[in-house]
Amino acid sequence: MIQLSYIRENKQDVINRLAIKNIDAAAAIEEIIALDQEKRKAQTEVEMLLSEQNTLAKQIGELFKSGKKAEADDLRNRSTSIKELAKGQEEKLAKLEDDLKNALVVLPNIPSPSVPSGKTPEDNEVVFLNEKNMPKLDDDALPHWELTAKYDIIDFELGNKIAGAGFPVYKGQGAKLQRALINFFLDQATKAGYYEIQPPILINEESGFGTGQLPDKEGQMYHVTADNLYLIPTAEVPVTNIFRDTIVKAEDMPIKCTAYTPCFRREAGSYGAHVRGLNRLHQFDKVEIVQIAHPDSSYKILEEMRNYVCSLLDLLELPYRTLKLCGGDMSFASALTYDMEVWSGAQKRWLEVSSVSNFESFQANRLKLRYREGNEKPVLAHTLNGSALALPRIVASLLENNQSKDGIRIPAALVPYTGFDTIK
């Protein structure tokens, strides 16, 4: 949530920067400012009435002590009238506060000044390209959904039977490859200084609101209606919410956490060849990295996180590129996002495998996550997160890019985890 004080002091800047996300926010910003002014006026009136009521209470007490009952009764009647006025003003203030919050929470985060303008993924900016490990495949190379059937390592039809489309069953060497990648990514993260956490995979509304999934993305999450809980779309949500309603010490930042979880996304309306096989699933595995950072260093940390994800792709011997997302392709909560994409040899296209984002204070404001330097007043922290990495499209690219007539080669860095160097 954008800080109200920033909107109040930088109205035109907020409007201009949200335009980079292709959002005409002028009317919404004017409404927010008008509600804020009304709220502050109502707050002043409530405080004045309560102050007058307190003054009268003292005067009434003194009159009773002096035996001036009639005068005391007159002031008591006046106090009762003021109490009713104050109650009405407090109700008005509460409604204005709700209206203001409702107007603020639907407003996306403002993008960083470095975010390129654009409306679609085609407008994203390629900032790095690594073609070192581009595969040289035969003309009859198979896409991963045919390879998984050939080697009997992932069964999409069986998953469809058990749960529905988008819930594959991993078998044999396919299951071991999944486990190997999870352990490999976690080990690399802990070596890089991230603290491992195993969080719940169900969250409440407060947690969804804190990181910006609610009320923006409720239609994309699975909802357990009986308990009003949501299956997580990413470990970012429970891990970041660990710090909800907390004040951390400045000297403890950056706070670095990593977690493996299954992730669940409804992905309503996703159809066609581009989502076939592992390209888009309703349930998938992912290792996430999260940082709580000082505002002065959050963009330096974003670059470090981006480079860390790229180092994983180097170890997996995959060709990849880094994109800086344009305004129109950014998420609701992000101020700046890099996407990492790997080359899928048989599909002959780039597949997104990681997003690394700086949310600045947007999530922290919703979470009431602050830091304190010495005896200074607490200030909102910055939050960042990234996929490190999401498994499905990594697996798709590993299978496609490393296929041969003898089987599918496993990258050397993974062999200690899989226990085999070839899928046969």
Buried (B, 14 or more C-beta within 10 A) or exposed (E): BBBBEBBBEBBEEBBEBBBBBBBEBBEBBEBBBEBBEBBEBBBEBBEEBBEBBEEBEEBBEEBBEEEBEEBBEEBBEBBEEBBEBBEEBBEBBEEBBEBBEEBBBEBBBBBBEEBBEBEEEEBBBEEBEBEEBEBEBEEEBBBBBBBBBEBEBBBBEEBBEEEEBBBBBBBEBBEBBBEBBBBBBBBBBEEBEBEEBEBBBBBBBEBBBBBBBBEBBEEBBBBEEEEEBBBBBBBBBBBBBBBBEBEBEBEEBBBBBBBBBEBBBBBEEBEEEEBBBBBBBBBBBBBBBBBBBBBEBBBEBBEBBBEBBBEBBBBBBBBBBBBBBBBBBBBBBBBBBBBBBBBBBBBEEBBBBBBBBBBBBBBBBBBBBBBBEEEEEBBBBBBBBBBBBBBBBBBBBBBBBBBEEEBBBBBEBBBEBBEBEBBE
